[in-house]
Amino acid sequence: MDKSGYFDRSRKDEWAFTPYTPEEHAKLDRFLDAAGISPGAKVLEPGCGTGRLTEKLSARVGPAGEVVAVDISSGMVEECRRRAGGLPNVRIVQGPVEEIGFPPHHFDAIFCLCVFPHFDDKRKTLRLLREWLAPAGSLTLAHLEGSRILNRMHRETGGPVKGDRIPPHPEMQELFREAGLRIGRFRDEDDGYLLVAYPD
């Protein structure tokens, strides 16, 4: 099974579908604050899944903003459309974000929640995300758990995600440097992972 098929089958799993708890909402609000996402922003959300974060992003950027939610899984996109498709400032696209293509410097923010480990070519993907980011924009990687827990979860899950991991921070620093991105904020503890970077 490829990754798109794996995520198609996972769309009703608790981790993908269940509404966020109040504690998770509070953590995500802190992540969005750190990313500097504000009313009127144009935001790209790779790996939107079932649209739980898409709803929060839509509310945060408001009617003058735009959220482009993308996912490789047709099943996840179907659920996202049910949840967030009626929001006027949201556009939902199915396919690998690396193959969709956007104009240079189009987005004020790119927010990757629980998706970065699943990019097969992280170096290529970071270069593309950097190209689509406005000069004063931010690229954020966030997870509700730290890399130690997340990497172990993927190993134990097996299948198409067995090797999907967050690289050690020195490797991440090099990947971001090569892509023309400067890491401004970083935190990796068991209760969450946050990395916010800016164009050099």
C-alpha positions as CSV (number, residue, x, y, z in Angstrom):
1,M,0.0,0.0,0.0
2,D,1.3,3.5,-0.9
3,K,1.0,6.4,1.4
4,S,-2.1,7.9,-0.2
5,G,-3.8,4.5,0.3
6,Y,-2.6,4.3,3.9
7,F,-4.1,7.7,4.7
8,D,-7.3,6.9,2.8
9,R,-7.8,4.1,5.2
10,S,-6.9,6.2,8.2
11,R,-9.3,9.0,7.6
12,K,-11.8,7.8,10.3
13,D,-9.1,6.9,12.8
14,E,-9.1,8.8,16.1
15,W,-5.9,10.6,15.5
16,A,-7.2,11.9,12.1
17,F,-10.8,12.6,12.7
18,T,-11.7,13.2,16.4
19,P,-12.1,16.9,17.2
20,Y,-9.2,18.5,19.1
21,T,-9.4,18.5,22.9
22,P,-9.4,21.9,24.7
23,E,-5.7,21.2,25.6
24,E,-4.9,20.5,21.9
25,H,-6.7,23.7,20.8
26,A,-4.6,25.7,23.3
27,K,-1.4,24.2,22.1
28,L,-2.3,24.8,18.4
29,D,-3.2,28.4,19.2
30,R,0.3,28.8,20.7
31,F,1.8,27.3,17.5
32,L,-0.2,29.6,15.3
33,D,0.8,32.6,17.4
34,A,4.5,31.6,17.0
35,A,4.0,31.3,13.3
36,G,2.6,34.9,13.2
37,I,-0.6,33.9,11.4
38,S,-3.0,36.8,11.6
39,P,-6.1,38.2,9.9
40,G,-5.7,38.7,6.1
41,A,-2.9,36.2,5.7
42,K,-2.6,33.8,2.8
43,V,-1.8,30.4,4.3
44,L,-0.8,27.1,2.7
45,E,-1.6,24.0,4.7
46,P,0.2,20.9,3.3
47,G,-1.2,17.6,4.6
48,C,-4.5,19.1,5.7
49,G,-5.9,15.7,6.6
50,T,-9.6,15.8,7.6
51,G,-9.6,19.6,7.9
52,R,-9.5,19.9,11.7
53,L,-6.7,22.6,11.5
54,T,-8.2,24.0,8.3
55,E,-11.1,25.2,10.3
56,K,-8.9,27.0,12.8
57,L,-6.8,28.5,10.1
58,S,-9.9,29.8,8.3
59,A,-11.1,31.5,11.5
60,R,-7.7,33.0,12.2
61,V,-7.1,34.6,8.8
62,G,-10.7,35.8,8.5
63,P,-12.7,36.9,5.5
64,A,-9.8,38.9,4.0
65,G,-7.4,35.9,4.2
66,E,-7.1,32.7,2.3
67,V,-6.3,29.1,3.3
68,V,-5.2,26.6,0.6
69,A,-5.5,23.1,2.1
70,V,-3.7,20.3,0.3
71,D,-3.5,16.5,0.9
72,I,-2.2,13.6,-1.1
73,S,-5.1,11.4,0.1
74,S,-8.4,11.6,-1.7
75,G,-10.1,10.1,1.3
76,M,-8.7,12.8,3.6
77,V,-9.6,15.5,1.1
78,E,-13.2,14.2,1.0
79,E,-13.4,14.5,4.8
80,C,-11.8,18.0,4.7
81,R,-14.4,19.1,2.1
82,R,-17.2,17.9,4.4
83,R,-15.7,19.8,7.4
84,A,-14.3,22.9,5.8
85,G,-15.4,23.0,2.1
86,G,-18.2,25.5,2.8
87,L,-15.9,28.1,4.3
88,P,-15.5,31.0,1.8
89,N,-11.9,31.6,2.4
90,V,-10.8,28.0,2.1
91,R,-9.6,26.2,-1.1
92,I,-9.0,22.5,-0.9
93,V,-6.8,20.6,-3.4
94,Q,-6.0,16.9,-3.7
95,G,-2.5,15.8,-4.7
96,P,1.1,15.9,-3.6
97,V,1.9,19.5,-2.6
98,E,5.2,19.2,-4.4
99,E,3.4,18.6,-7.7
100,I,0.7,21.2,-7.5
101,G,2.7,24.3,-8.0
102,F,2.0,27.8,-6.8
103,P,3.3,31.3,-7.8
104,P,6.5,32.4,-6.2
105,H,6.1,34.4,-2.9
106,H,2.3,33.7,-2.9
107,F,1.9,32.7,0.8
108,D,2.4,34.8,3.9
109,A,2.7,31.6,5.9
110,I,3.1,27.8,5.3
111,F,2.0,25.7,8.3
112,C,2.9,22.0,8.3
113,L,1.1,20.2,11.1
114,C,2.0,16.5,11.5
115,V,3.1,16.2,7.8
116,F,6.9,16.9,7.4
117,P,8.0,13.3,8.2
118,H,5.9,12.1,5.4
119,F,7.6,14.1,2.7
120,D,9.8,11.6,0.8
121,D,12.2,14.2,-0.6
122,K,12.5,16.7,2.2
123,R,15.3,18.7,0.6
124,K,13.2,19.2,-2.6
125,T,10.0,20.0,-0.7
126,L,11.7,22.6,1.5
127,R,13.1,24.3,-1.6
128,L,9.6,24.5,-3.1
129,L,8.0,25.8,0.0
130,R,10.7,28.4,0.3
131,E,10.0,29.5,-3.3
132,W,6.3,30.0,-2.5
133,L,6.8,31.9,0.7
134,A,6.7,35.7,0.8
135,P,9.9,37.5,1.7
136,A,8.5,38.3,5.2
137,G,6.7,35.0,5.6
138,S,7.1,32.1,7.9
139,L,7.3,28.3,7.5
140,T,6.3,26.3,10.5
141,L,6.6,22.6,11.3
142,A,4.5,21.5,14.3
143,H,3.5,18.3,16.0
144,L,1.4,17.6,19.1
145,E,4.2,15.4,20.4
146,G,8.0,15.6,20.2
147,S,10.2,13.9,17.7
148,R,11.2,11.1,20.1
149,I,7.6,9.9,20.5
150,L,6.6,10.6,16.9
151,N,9.5,8.7,15.3
152,R,8.8,5.8,17.6
153,M,5.1,5.8,16.7
154,H,5.9,5.6,13.0
155,R,8.4,2.8,13.5
156,E,5.8,0.8,15.5
157,T,3.0,1.6,13.0
158,G,5.0,0.1,10.2
159,G,3.8,0.0,6.6
160,P,4.3,3.0,4.4
161,V,5.1,5.3,7.3
162,K,7.7,3.1,9.0
163,G,10.6,5.1,7.9
164,D,8.9,8.6,8.2
165,R,10.7,10.6,10.8
166,I,11.7,14.0,11.9
167,P,15.5,14.1,11.4
168,P,17.8,15.1,14.3
169,H,18.1,18.9,14.7
170,P,21.6,19.3,13.2
171,E,20.3,17.6,10.1
172,M,17.2,19.8,10.1
173,Q,19.4,22.9,10.4
174,E,21.4,21.8,7.3
175,L,18.3,21.1,5.3
176,F,16.8,24.5,6.1
177,R,20.1,26.3,5.4
178,E,20.3,24.6,2.0
179,A,16.7,25.7,1.2
180,G,17.5,29.3,2.0
181,L,15.6,29.3,5.3
182,R,16.7,30.5,8.7
183,I,15.3,28.7,11.8
184,G,14.1,31.4,14.3
185,R,12.2,29.3,16.8
186,F,12.7,25.7,17.8
187,R,11.4,23.5,20.6
188,D,11.4,19.7,20.7
189,E,10.0,18.2,23.9
190,D,7.7,15.2,24.5
191,D,4.7,17.5,24.7
192,G,5.2,19.1,21.3
193,Y,7.5,20.0,18.4
194,L,7.7,23.5,16.9
195,L,10.1,24.9,14.3
196,V,9.5,28.3,12.8
197,A,11.7,29.4,9.9
198,Y,12.0,32.5,7.8
199,P,13.5,33.2,4.3
200,D,17.1,34.2,4.4
